[in-house]
Amino acid sequence: MNQVSALFKKEWIDFFRNYRLLILATVFFILAFSSPLTAKFMPEILGNFLPKDVADSFPTPTAFDSWQQFFKNFSQIGLFVFVLIFGASLSNERQHGTLVIPLTKGLSRTSVILVKSLFSMIMWTVIYVLSVLVVYAYTIYYWPKEDVQHLFLSVFLLWLFGIFVVSVLILGNVLFRSFFGTLLFAVGILIVLFIISLFEKLKDLSFIRLISENNLVLHGEYVWSDYTGVLITTTICIIACHLLAIVLFNRKGI
């Protein structure tokens, strides 16, 4: 327990001192604030530069547009920034040899993997939830009479994909000593998931559904039971990535 608490403290200090917390929070909150604002005012802004008949053809913004903008921003920009910040959480320390002394003094390699993974998941969860609350508050403010159904499921799917990304990054950090190698590994996994989604028989199990069907969920086209298979396979893959990372890290040299 002392090892775990010491590692968490170290992770937090590094995360704060290297301005990664500031960068991540700033980007996420900008995306959160801009989502409802873009949905609300973008048609008016564009209307000032376009012919009147074109501007009048724009549909009236709704609460669904606000959440659609949110999922678009976070599934693309938000996750990309998160990967950039956490993509080298372990490989940097392996490169610079900062883990050599602690490990030779009895620090558990399993603890290193679990703490780095858990810390990344906590940061993703906290800042993601705060961003969701920001969007929710602004959406309620601008569209108080509109009730968005199935919101929790839609938000949960994107959150789970972020947790899956963390597990992929942890495994990539063990497999490769460089951030570039980890990034290529994560991109390769994403490409494989897109390919899987192209096959009709495997489409229902594709993890890409977690970030591609959020708006359909909001409109009630999918419910919890439609995601039973993909939720199970995602959870299994998250656990498998961690187990594989632990086994490989215990066998690898520092």
Secondary structure in CASP SS format (residue, H / E / C, confidence):
PFRMAT SS
TARGET T0000
AUTHOR 0000-0000-0000
METHOD secondary structure of the structure
MODEL  1
M C 1.00
N H 1.00
Q H 1.00
V H 1.00
S H 1.00
A H 1.00
L H 1.00
F H 1.00
K H 1.00
K H 1.00
E H 1.00
W H 1.00
I H 1.00
D H 1.00
F H 1.00
F H 1.00
R H 1.00
N C 1.00
Y C 1.00
R H 1.00
L H 1.00
L H 1.00
I H 1.00
L H 1.00
A H 1.00
T H 1.00
V H 1.00
F H 1.00
F H 1.00
I H 1.00
L H 1.00
A H 1.00
F H 1.00
S H 1.00
S H 1.00
P H 1.00
L H 1.00
T H 1.00
A H 1.00
K H 1.00
F H 1.00
M H 1.00
P H 1.00
E H 1.00
I H 1.00
L H 1.00
G H 1.00
N C 1.00
F C 1.00
L C 1.00
P C 1.00
K H 1.00
D H 1.00
V H 1.00
A H 1.00
D H 1.00
S C 1.00
F C 1.00
P C 1.00
T C 1.00
P C 1.00
T C 1.00
A H 1.00
F H 1.00
D H 1.00
S H 1.00
W H 1.00
Q H 1.00
Q H 1.00
F H 1.00
F H 1.00
K H 1.00
N H 1.00
F H 1.00
S H 1.00
Q H 1.00
I H 1.00
G H 1.00
L H 1.00
F H 1.00
V H 1.00
F H 1.00
V H 1.00
L H 1.00
I H 1.00
F H 1.00
G C 1.00
A C 1.00
S C 1.00
L C 1.00
S H 1.00
N H 1.00
E H 1.00
R H 1.00
Q H 1.00
H H 1.00
G C 1.00
T C 1.00
L C 1.00
V H 1.00
I H 1.00
P H 1.00
L H 1.00
T H 1.00
K C 1.00
G C 1.00
L C 1.00
S C 1.00
R H 1.00
T H 1.00
S H 1.00
V H 1.00
I H 1.00
L H 1.00
V H 1.00
K H 1.00
S H 1.00
L H 1.00
F H 1.00
S H 1.00
M H 1.00
I H 1.00
M H 1.00
W H 1.00
T H 1.00
V H 1.00
I H 1.00
Y H 1.00
V H 1.00
L H 1.00
S H 1.00
V H 1.00
L H 1.00
V H 1.00
V H 1.00
Y H 1.00
A H 1.00
Y H 1.00
T H 1.00
I H 1.00
Y H 1.00
Y H 1.00
W C 1.00
P C 1.00
K C 1.00
E C 1.00
D C 1.00
V C 1.00
Q C 1.00
H C 1.00
L H 1.00
F H 1.00
L H 1.00
S H 1.00
V H 1.00
F H 1.00
L H 1.00
L H 1.00
W H 1.00
L H 1.00
F H 1.00
G H 1.00
I H 1.00
F H 1.00
V H 1.00
V H 1.00
S H 1.00
V H 1.00
L H 1.00
I H 1.00
L H 1.00
G H 1.00
N H 1.00
V H 1.00
L H 1.00
F C 1.00
R C 1.00
S C 1.00
F H 1.00
F H 1.00
G H 1.00
T H 1.00
L H 1.00
L H 1.00
F H 1.00
A H 1.00
V H 1.00
G H 1.00
I H 1.00
L H 1.00
I H 1.00
V H 1.00
L H 1.00
F H 1.00
I H 1.00
I H 1.00
S H 1.00
L C 1.00
F C 1.00
E C 1.00
K C 1.00
L C 1.00
K H 1.00
D H 1.00
L H 1.00
S C 1.00
F C 1.00
I C 1.00
R H 1.00
L H 1.00
I H 1.00
S H 1.00
E C 1.00
N H 1.00
N H 1.00
L H 1.00
V H 1.00
L H 1.00
H C 1.00
G C 1.00
E C 1.00
Y C 1.00
V C 1.00
W H 1.00
S H 1.00
D H 1.00
Y H 1.00
T H 1.00
G H 1.00
V H 1.00
L H 1.00
I H 1.00
T H 1.00
T H 1.00
T H 1.00
I H 1.00
C H 1.00
I H 1.00
I H 1.00
A H 1.00
C H 1.00
H H 1.00
L H 1.00
L H 1.00
A H 1.00
I H 1.00
V H 1.00
L H 1.00
F H 1.00
N H 1.00
R H 1.00
K C 1.00
G C 1.00
I C 1.00
END
